[in-house]
Structures are given as structure tokens and as C-alpha cells.
Amino acid sequence: MGGSHDRGLGPGLWLVTRTLLAIWFVVAAFPLFWMAAMSIRLPIDAFSSNPLRVLLGPETARLGGGGPIGFTGDHYKAVWIDNAFHRQFVNSMIVTFSVVTISVSIGALAAYGLARSKSRLAFWLLMTALIFRAMPHSVLVAGYLPVFANSREWLQPLWDMPGLGALLRLMAAEPPTLYGKPFGVIMVLVAINQPFTIWMLRSFFMNIPAELDEAAQIDGCTPFGAFWRVILPVMGPGVLTTALFSFLLAYNDYLVAALLLDAQSQTMVPTISQYVNSENNLTDQLRAIAAAVSITAPLFLLVLVFQKRIVAGLTLGAVKG
Amino acid sequence: MKTRTFLGFVAPSMAVMLLFIALPLVSVLWQSLHNTQRVFREQSVESCSPSFIGQTCVTEKRMQPVLDAEGRPVSETRFIGLESYRLLLAPELLSKAVRGVSGAFDELMRQDFYRALRFTLTFALVTLPFVLLIGLGLALGVDTLAKIWRGPMIFVSLLPYVITPVVGALSIRWLFIGDGILTAGLSALAGTKLSLFAQGWTIELLMILYRIWHIAPFAFVVFYAGLQTLDRSQIEAAVIDGATRAQRLRYVVLPHLMPLIVFVALIHLMDSYRVFEEIIGFSAQAHRISLQWLTFHYLTPDHTGNRAVSRASASAILTIIGVAILLLPLVIRTWRDRAREA
């Protein structure tokens, strides 16, 4: 596909594009590379104004006794073992994977319906979703806070109702407090994520010919059966690409988690601002850097594994959307 | 598809959006017009201290919180109309500034809401052209590379985009703060000691540079994907017709990418209008604040544990009005495209 349509640049243009691309390559990678380099040096090297000392860590090597290039895992040890960063890691994983699963499941159902419907209603729902996507997240959180904080009292009447109440009491003895718990944050992030998910998946479904589900329904499938057995199996790339974007939104969220989670269920990203704000000494700063590198590592792996999918997915889908 | 089946498919997603987006918006509007406060009652308290003869007693009036039967403080909610909006918008000052009273404009720009609005709009509108241009340039550039170079280029380019925004902002901050490696380098070049975190405009510049670094890769990947769907025979036809490279770009490539350029512009305006993580990552709040940060700030408990929910809600509603005005042209365009398609 494509590509070769702009080959055969003149030597001048060739040199200019290669130089600019090389500059971008360095600019894109440098801040992250530098962060990683600083995180494995002692403060004396990490904060030196001589870049070579940050790169090679001579003092770190001398004090560590061995090797030409200095390495210390102290900052990671402090973050992960002394400060139990794995708790926040687990919380982040719970929130992220729940958001991705719920978001893509209900998003795929809605997107399929919207892709196959030509009604005015479908058009209005899509436009509403687009407008919802523009809502700043703090606007929504301002709406949740009082409700979430008082959810137990607000939901109590439901639990006191005859019939329904008995059923609800089977699931939970008391109405849940949504404030501070992952459940509330998961639902909020799912909702924030829905507009983008629906729009993206819809453009993937549009690429699948409608004859396919019609044929399945003639063969006796229910509409849902056709969706589940015939359409979803060929939707792999679309679902994967959409799931990746959901992952990024949930994993990278700061604002919602910072306002709606208590300290016990806090995720990794808001926790890092505590390290940064306590930057009284250089060791604390290096711990913040080690935590930052720890948060970035899974994202790095994600791009490494799914890079082709992201581009191919965008080519197939959102691009037409 | 039958309406019933359609409704069945969209129901779960719509329910979630109704419960967690539409209802909160209604609740925010209501909260912005009401205020909830602890109820206080004035009480006379006599306090006595032993003194040389008998004791000295002082009776003073104190405000005591009213407690309910279980000993919890009672709070009451009352309608306050547009009071929260008035506090944020400072209409008297605004009208003075509009009339051109000397000093009123500077005073206005020191108000939290107006300085947040000023920064947010500058940020969104200044970053937009750079994001589109760099994205387009990268897409066209990488498209001319040999296949083996494209993979590494795309991989490295995606890193600034996928990185957690707070962490990305921090990674830039650590390069520049104090004697950070780039500040040291710049100081050596300039011959004087630079301090990039000491004044507002340098922090603002760093935040803008950070955002361009962060989002340009997204524009790049979308445009690059768009280039892959470009019909090559069109380019060949243009070459045969003797079109120069610039003409091919102007008349074939850009029209093909135009829907994507609108798409990226729309997404970018939405996202940069809610600029927030930069303020946290650069600890910029003393110098620069954004609208979303302002709402966040009101929602964060102060030292007495109270959240200024009413004022946060008013600032949230004003934020929505702002984004509506900003996006109206692009939404109308998308609307027309969809309506034609439907």
C-alpha cells in the first residue's frame, strides 16, 4: 500500500527531510531516555550538569564498586519495597482492566446498533455522544462528588423496599459507598470513554458488509446471535485498537482517581504527585523519577507489542470516521 | 434493523452515559445555584478563670455548629441564585474593564477565572497549528522512508503520545528545573544563568512545548494512516499531467486528508481545552492555571475539609459554555457531513 508516491526526492529535499526526521527522533525519545538514565544513578551523578556523568554514572560505579558504568537499584527498591508501590500498581490494574472490558463490551453492542441503523435516533445519539466527549472531566466529577459521598443514604430507600430490597440485601448487606472505592471510578471512566469507543468501533462495523449479518439471520440467527457469532469474530483488529485507546485513557487518568479514590485504593498516577511535592531532597526526586519510569514501562511494552496494530487499526477504522 | 432491536443494542451504553454524564451535568447545574453549609448558631458562652478574688468571668458570643441527635453536624442547602457565578465572573470589574477604566483590565486578569480562561484559550489555540503542521510533516516525511526505517520511527514517535500526561510533563520538567541538563546547556549558550521555573511566561512556554510534543504524534499517526489509503493512481495521473510536488500536495494529498485534519483539530481542541495535567506536572499553579484546574481546585478539600462544590459547579458550567463556543464551527461541520451521509 501507498508509500512510494513521494519517492524520488531531489537531493536537497532528501537531506532536509532526513535531518528533520532525525531531530524529531531525538526529541521524541530524549526526555524518556533521560528519565530512565537518571533513575539508576546516585544523586551525585543524576543531578550533575555534565551530561556524560548522567549517562555513565562514574561516581555511582565507584561507590557501587565495579563495572565501568554505574548502576543502582536503590530508588526502585525504595519505591516498590519500602513504599509498597505494588499496592498502587494492583489498584491501577484493577481499574484499567475493568474499564477496558466493560467499555469495549457495551461500546461494541452500541456501535454495532448505530452502524446498522439508519434512523434519525441513531444520528442524534451519535451527535450527543460527540458533545459528551467534549465535557471536561472535572465538570463531571463536580456532579458526582456529593452524590458519591452520600450514596449510602441516597440508596438506602431501595434497600428498605419490600421485594427488591430483599434481593439487594442478598448482594450487599448495606448500600455501597461509591466514594473512595474503585467501582465508582471504573463506571465514571467507562462513561467518559464511551463516546470515543462508540465512534471508533462504529467506523469499524461500517466496513463490514451488512450482507454478512443478513445472511446469518436468514440462516436462523437472532440479531444478537449474528452479532456474536458472525460479526465479532471478524472484528478482532477493530476491538483490539479500541481496547488500546481505552487502556490509555484508564491507565493515564489522574483527575478522576485523585478526586474520587481514597488513599487505600489510589492508583499509581496520582500517587506520583506526592513524591514530587515532597521534593525536599534529591533522593526524593530520584524516587519520583523511579516511580515515573515504573509507570511508563508497561506503556513502553504496549507500544512495542501493538505498534503495527495501532497504525493498521487507524488505517482501517477511525480514519474513515 | 428494527427499532426494538436497535434499542436493545444501544441500551447498556446509553444507560451508562445517561447515569454518569447526563445526570451529573444536571446535578452540576443545580449545585451551581445552591450552597450547602454547616449550620451555625450563635451561643453565649461564659468562661471563667480563677483570679485574686473570686474569679473573672467573660461572656462572649461564639458560633457553634448545630448537631443533630446523633451528634453529627447539621448542614443546610439553600438557593443562592447566581451568587457563585458572580463571585467567579466579577461583573462590576468586567464592566469597568470594558469601559476602559485604567488598571481595571489588569485587575480583571488577576481574577482566578479570567486568568484561567486566558491561559486555557491561548494554550488551545497556540498548540493547534503546530500539532497539525508537525503531524502532517512527520506523516509526509515518514511516508518517503524505506520500509525498514518506518517501524522504528513510528515506535519512537508513539512514545510521547502514549505516555501518562502527568509523567510526560514531569519528564520535561526534570530536564529544565533548577540546574536540569537542558537549562544548564541553555545557560551555557546564553552566557547567563537562566531559571525557567521562576516566571510565568517561561512555564507557559514549556507547557505549550510539552503539549505539542505529546499530541503531534497522534496527528502524525492518523495522517500517516490516511496516506496509506490514498489512491496511488491519482498521484500518478497528477505526475503525468506535470504537477509539481507542491501542486500534488495542494490538490491531491491535502483534500484526501481534509476530513482527518478536521477530525484531529476537533479532538485536539476538546483535549487541550481541558488542559490540566501540565499544571500538576509543572507545579505551575502559582503562575498559570487552567479552567479545569480551577474546578479541580475548588473540589479539593481545603484545610478545614470543605469542598467549594457550588463554586466548582459554577466554574464547571462556565467551562462547558466556553467549550461549546469554541467547538461550534467544527461540530456543525461534522453534523452536516453526517446528515448528508445518513
Interface residues (C-beta under 8 A of the other chain):
Chain A: M1 G2 G3 S4 H5 D6 R7 L9 L13 T17 L20 L21 W24 F25 V27 A28 A29 F30 P31 L32 W34 M35 M38 F47 S49 P51 V54 I106 G107 L109 A110 Y112 G113 L114 R116 S117 K118 S119 R120 L121 A122 F123 L125 L126 M127 A129 L130 I131 F132 R133 A134 M135 P136 H137 S138 V139 L140 V141 A142 G143 Y144 L145 P146 V147 M187 V188 V190 A191 I192 Q194 P195 I198 P223 F224 F227 L248 Y251 N252 Y254 L255 A258 L259 V269 I272 S273 V276 N277 Q285 A288 I289 A292 I295 T296 L299 F300 L302 V303 L304 Q307 K308 I310 V311 A312 L314 T315 A318 V319 K320 G321
Chain B: M1 T3 T5 F6 L7 G8 F9 V10 P12 S13 M14 V16 M17 L19 F20 I21 A22 L23 P24 L25 V26 S27 V28 Q31 T36 I134 G137 L138 L140 G141 V142 D143 T144 L145 K147 G151 M153 I154 F155 V156 S157 L158 L159 P160 V162 I163 T164 P165 V166 V167 G168 L170 S171 I172 W174 L175 D179 I181 A184 G185 W213 P217 V221 V222 Y224 A225 G226 L227 Q228 T229 L230 R232 I235 E236 R245 L260 F263 M270 Y273 R274 F276 E277 I280 S283 L291 Q292 T295 F296 L299 T300 R307 V309 A312 S313 A316 I317 T319 I320 V323 A324 L327 V331 T334 W335 R338 A339 A342
